[in-house]
Amino acid sequence: WEKALELLNSMQDRGVKPDVISNNAALSACEKAGQWEKALELLNSMEDRGVKPDVISNNSALSACEKGGQWEKALELLNSMQ
């Protein structure tokens, strides 16, 4: 997950704008590693960087919360999606 976030940041440093697919790949890496805080941080920063989260983005963040035992955060995310 750390390498995925590093690669995402290096894209920006090299003048390549990460799209929803590259962000989703990083979200998925965070989710698989149980890094729910990083996943939510990344999800929340996507729109600030001009990338609209999609169903996959939200699903990865929800799954990260589930794996981290953060059901309250998952409910907050679900409520914000409605």
Backbone as JSON Lines, residues from 0, in Angstrom:
{"i":0,"aa":"W","n":[0.81,-1.2,0.0],"ca":[0.0,0.0,0.0],"c":[0.86,1.26,0.0]}
{"i":1,"aa":"E","n":[1.98,1.18,0.7],"ca":[2.86,2.36,0.74],"c":[3.43,2.67,-0.64]}
{"i":2,"aa":"K","n":[3.82,1.63,-1.36],"ca":[4.36,1.8,-2.71],"c":[3.29,2.35,-3.65]}
{"i":3,"aa":"A","n":[2.06,1.88,-3.49],"ca":[0.97,2.37,-4.34],"c":[0.76,3.87,-4.13]}
{"i":4,"aa":"L","n":[0.77,4.31,-2.87],"ca":[0.61,5.74,-2.59],"c":[1.81,6.53,-3.08]}
{"i":5,"aa":"E","n":[2.99,5.94,-2.95],"ca":[4.2,6.6,-3.44],"c":[4.14,6.79,-4.96]}
{"i":6,"aa":"L","n":[3.7,5.75,-5.66],"ca":[3.58,5.84,-7.12],"c":[2.53,6.87,-7.53]}
{"i":7,"aa":"L","n":[1.43,6.91,-6.81],"ca":[0.38,7.88,-7.09],"c":[0.92,9.3,-6.94]}
{"i":8,"aa":"N","n":[1.66,9.54,-5.86],"ca":[2.24,10.87,-5.64],"c":[3.31,11.19,-6.67]}
{"i":9,"aa":"S","n":[4.09,10.19,-7.08],"ca":[5.15,10.46,-8.07],"c":[4.56,10.8,-9.43]}
{"i":10,"aa":"M","n":[3.37,10.3,-9.73],"ca":[2.71,10.66,-10.99],"c":[2.47,12.17,-11.0]}
{"i":11,"aa":"Q","n":[1.97,12.69,-9.9],"ca":[1.7,14.12,-9.81],"c":[2.99,14.92,-9.92]}
{"i":12,"aa":"D","n":[4.05,14.44,-9.27],"ca":[5.34,15.12,-9.31],"c":[5.92,15.17,-10.72]}
{"i":13,"aa":"R","n":[5.56,14.19,-11.55],"ca":[6.08,14.12,-12.92],"c":[5.15,14.77,-13.94]}
{"i":14,"aa":"G","n":[4.1,15.41,-13.42],"ca":[3.19,16.12,-14.32],"c":[2.12,15.25,-14.96]}
{"i":15,"aa":"V","n":[1.96,14.02,-14.45],"ca":[0.93,13.13,-14.96],"c":[-0.23,13.18,-13.97]}
{"i":16,"aa":"K","n":[-1.41,13.53,-14.45],"ca":[-2.56,13.64,-13.55],"c":[-3.16,12.26,-13.33]}
{"i":17,"aa":"P","n":[-3.12,11.77,-12.09],"ca":[-3.74,10.48,-11.8],"c":[-5.24,10.54,-12.06]}
{"i":18,"aa":"D","n":[-5.77,9.5,-12.69],"ca":[-7.2,9.44,-12.96],"c":[-7.89,8.54,-11.94]}
{"i":19,"aa":"V","n":[-9.16,8.29,-12.14],"ca":[-9.93,7.47,-11.19],"c":[-9.37,6.06,-11.12]}
{"i":20,"aa":"I","n":[-8.85,5.54,-12.21],"ca":[-8.32,4.17,-12.22],"c":[-7.06,4.07,-11.36]}
{"i":21,"aa":"S","n":[-6.15,5.01,-11.5],"ca":[-4.93,4.96,-10.68],"c":[-5.25,5.2,-9.21]}
{"i":22,"aa":"N","n":[-6.19,6.07,-8.93],"ca":[-6.61,6.29,-7.54],"c":[-7.27,5.03,-6.98]}
{"i":23,"aa":"N","n":[-8.09,4.37,-7.78],"ca":[-8.74,3.14,-7.33],"c":[-7.73,2.04,-7.05]}
{"i":24,"aa":"A","n":[-6.67,1.98,-7.84],"ca":[-5.63,0.98,-7.6],"c":[-4.97,1.23,-6.23]}
{"i":25,"aa":"A","n":[-4.71,2.49,-5.92],"ca":[-4.12,2.83,-4.63],"c":[-5.11,2.57,-3.49]}
{"i":26,"aa":"L","n":[-6.38,2.89,-3.71],"ca":[-7.41,2.6,-2.71],"c":[-7.5,1.1,-2.45]}
{"i":27,"aa":"S","n":[-7.45,0.32,-3.5],"ca":[-7.53,-1.13,-3.37],"c":[-6.33,-1.67,-2.59]}
{"i":28,"aa":"A","n":[-5.16,-1.11,-2.82],"ca":[-3.97,-1.54,-2.08],"c":[-4.13,-1.22,-0.58]}
{"i":29,"aa":"C","n":[-4.66,-0.05,-0.28],"ca":[-4.91,0.33,1.12],"c":[-5.95,-0.62,1.74]}
{"i":30,"aa":"E","n":[-6.98,-0.91,0.98],"ca":[-8.04,-1.8,1.45],"c":[-7.5,-3.19,1.77]}
{"i":31,"aa":"K","n":[-6.69,-3.73,0.87],"ca":[-6.14,-5.07,1.06],"c":[-5.19,-5.13,2.25]}
{"i":32,"aa":"A","n":[-4.55,-4.01,2.56],"ca":[-3.63,-3.95,3.7],"c":[-4.33,-3.56,5.0]}
{"i":33,"aa":"G","n":[-5.64,-3.32,4.93],"ca":[-6.39,-2.93,6.13],"c":[-6.1,-1.51,6.59]}
{"i":34,"aa":"Q","n":[-5.61,-0.7,5.67],"ca":[-5.28,0.69,6.0],"c":[-6.49,1.59,5.76]}
{"i":35,"aa":"W","n":[-7.49,1.46,6.63],"ca":[-8.74,2.17,6.43],"c":[-8.57,3.68,6.53]}
{"i":36,"aa":"E","n":[-7.68,4.15,7.4],"ca":[-7.48,5.59,7.54],"c":[-6.89,6.19,6.27]}
{"i":37,"aa":"K","n":[-5.91,5.5,5.7],"ca":[-5.3,5.96,4.45],"c":[-6.3,5.91,3.31]}
{"i":38,"aa":"A","n":[-7.13,4.86,3.3],"ca":[-8.14,4.73,2.24],"c":[-9.13,5.9,2.31]}
{"i":39,"aa":"L","n":[-9.6,6.23,3.5],"ca":[-10.54,7.34,3.63],"c":[-9.87,8.67,3.29]}
{"i":40,"aa":"E","n":[-8.63,8.81,3.69],"ca":[-7.87,10.03,3.38],"c":[-7.75,10.2,1.87]}
{"i":41,"aa":"L","n":[-7.42,9.11,1.19],"ca":[-7.27,9.16,-0.26],"c":[-8.62,9.44,-0.92]}
{"i":42,"aa":"L","n":[-9.66,8.76,-0.49],"ca":[-11.0,8.97,-1.05],"c":[-11.41,10.43,-0.9]}
{"i":43,"aa":"N","n":[-11.2,10.99,0.29],"ca":[-11.59,12.38,0.55],"c":[-10.77,13.38,-0.25]}
{"i":44,"aa":"S","n":[-9.56,13.01,-0.61],"ca":[-8.7,13.95,-1.35],"c":[-8.91,13.88,-2.87]}
{"i":45,"aa":"M","n":[-9.61,12.85,-3.34],"ca":[-9.76,12.69,-4.79],"c":[-10.44,13.89,-5.43]}
{"i":46,"aa":"E","n":[-11.58,14.31,-4.9],"ca":[-12.3,15.43,-5.52],"c":[-11.5,16.72,-5.44]}
{"i":47,"aa":"D","n":[-10.72,16.89,-4.37],"ca":[-9.86,18.07,-4.25],"c":[-8.84,18.11,-5.38]}
{"i":48,"aa":"R","n":[-8.48,16.94,-5.86],"ca":[-7.5,16.85,-6.95],"c":[-8.15,16.71,-8.32]}
{"i":49,"aa":"G","n":[-9.48,16.92,-8.37],"ca":[-10.17,16.91,-9.65],"c":[-10.53,15.53,-10.17]}
{"i":50,"aa":"V","n":[-10.57,14.54,-9.27],"ca":[-10.91,13.17,-9.67],"c":[-12.19,12.79,-8.95]}
{"i":51,"aa":"K","n":[-13.22,12.43,-9.73],"ca":[-14.5,12.06,-9.12],"c":[-14.49,10.59,-8.75]}
{"i":52,"aa":"P","n":[-14.67,10.29,-7.44],"ca":[-14.73,8.89,-7.02],"c":[-15.92,8.18,-7.69]}
{"i":53,"aa":"D","n":[-15.74,6.91,-8.0],"ca":[-16.81,6.12,-8.59],"c":[-17.23,5.01,-7.64]}
{"i":54,"aa":"V","n":[-18.03,4.09,-8.12],"ca":[-18.53,2.98,-7.29],"c":[-17.36,2.16,-6.75]}
{"i":55,"aa":"I","n":[-16.36,1.94,-7.56],"ca":[-15.2,1.15,-7.13],"c":[-14.44,1.88,-6.02]}
{"i":56,"aa":"S","n":[-14.3,3.18,-6.15],"ca":[-13.62,3.98,-5.12],"c":[-14.32,3.82,-3.78]}
{"i":57,"aa":"N","n":[-15.63,4.03,-3.79],"ca":[-16.4,3.94,-2.57],"c":[-16.41,2.53,-2.0]}
{"i":58,"aa":"N","n":[-16.5,1.54,-2.86],"ca":[-16.5,0.15,-2.41],"c":[-15.17,-0.21,-1.74]}
{"i":59,"aa":"S","n":[-14.07,0.24,-2.31],"ca":[-12.76,-0.05,-1.71],"c":[-12.63,0.59,-0.34]}
{"i":60,"aa":"A","n":[-13.11,1.83,-0.22],"ca":[-13.04,2.51,1.08],"c":[-13.94,1.83,2.1]}
{"i":61,"aa":"L","n":[-15.14,1.43,1.68],"ca":[-16.04,0.7,2.58],"c":[-15.43,-0.61,3.03]}
{"i":62,"aa":"S","n":[-14.82,-1.32,2.11],"ca":[-14.2,-2.6,2.43],"c":[-13.02,-2.41,3.38]}
{"i":63,"aa":"A","n":[-12.26,-1.33,3.19],"ca":[-11.14,-1.04,4.09],"c":[-11.65,-0.8,5.5]}
{"i":64,"aa":"C","n":[-12.76,-0.07,5.61],"ca":[-13.36,0.17,6.93],"c":[-13.82,-1.15,7.55]}
{"i":65,"aa":"E","n":[-14.42,-1.99,6.75],"ca":[-14.88,-3.29,7.24],"c":[-13.72,-4.13,7.75]}
{"i":66,"aa":"K","n":[-12.64,-4.17,6.98],"ca":[-11.48,-4.97,7.39],"c":[-10.81,-4.41,8.63]}
{"i":67,"aa":"G","n":[-10.94,-3.1,8.82],"ca":[-10.36,-2.47,10.0],"c":[-11.3,-2.44,11.2]}
{"i":68,"aa":"G","n":[-12.48,-3.05,11.05],"ca":[-13.44,-3.07,12.15],"c":[-14.07,-1.71,12.43]}
{"i":69,"aa":"Q","n":[-14.08,-0.86,11.42],"ca":[-14.57,0.5,11.58],"c":[-15.98,0.65,11.0]}
{"i":70,"aa":"W","n":[-16.92,-0.06,11.58],"ca":[-18.28,-0.05,11.04],"c":[-18.92,1.32,11.12]}
{"i":71,"aa":"E","n":[-18.55,2.12,12.14],"ca":[-19.12,3.46,12.25],"c":[-18.66,4.34,11.09]}
{"i":72,"aa":"K","n":[-17.39,4.22,10.74],"ca":[-16.85,4.99,9.6],"c":[-17.52,4.53,8.31]}
{"i":73,"aa":"A","n":[-17.75,3.22,8.2],"ca":[-18.42,2.69,7.01],"c":[-19.83,3.26,6.89]}
{"i":74,"aa":"L","n":[-20.54,3.34,8.02],"ca":[-21.89,3.92,8.0],"c":[-21.86,5.4,7.62]}
{"i":75,"aa":"E","n":[-20.87,6.12,8.14],"ca":[-20.72,7.54,7.79],"c":[-20.51,7.69,6.29]}
{"i":76,"aa":"L","n":[-19.66,6.83,5.74],"ca":[-19.38,6.88,4.29],"c":[-20.64,6.56,3.5]}
{"i":77,"aa":"L","n":[-21.36,5.53,3.91],"ca":[-22.61,5.17,3.23],"c":[-23.61,6.33,3.27]}
{"i":78,"aa":"N","n":[-23.73,6.96,4.41],"ca":[-24.66,8.1,4.55],"c":[-24.24,9.27,3.67]}
{"i":79,"aa":"S","n":[-22.94,9.5,3.52],"ca":[-22.46,10.61,2.7],"c":[-22.66,10.33,1.21]}
{"i":80,"aa":"M","n":[-22.79,9.08,0.85],"ca":[-22.98,8.71,-0.56],"c":[-24.42,8.92,-1.01]}
{"i":81,"aa":"Q","n":[-25.36,9.01,-0.09],"ca":[-26.77,9.11,-0.46],"c":[-27.16,10.53,-0.79]}
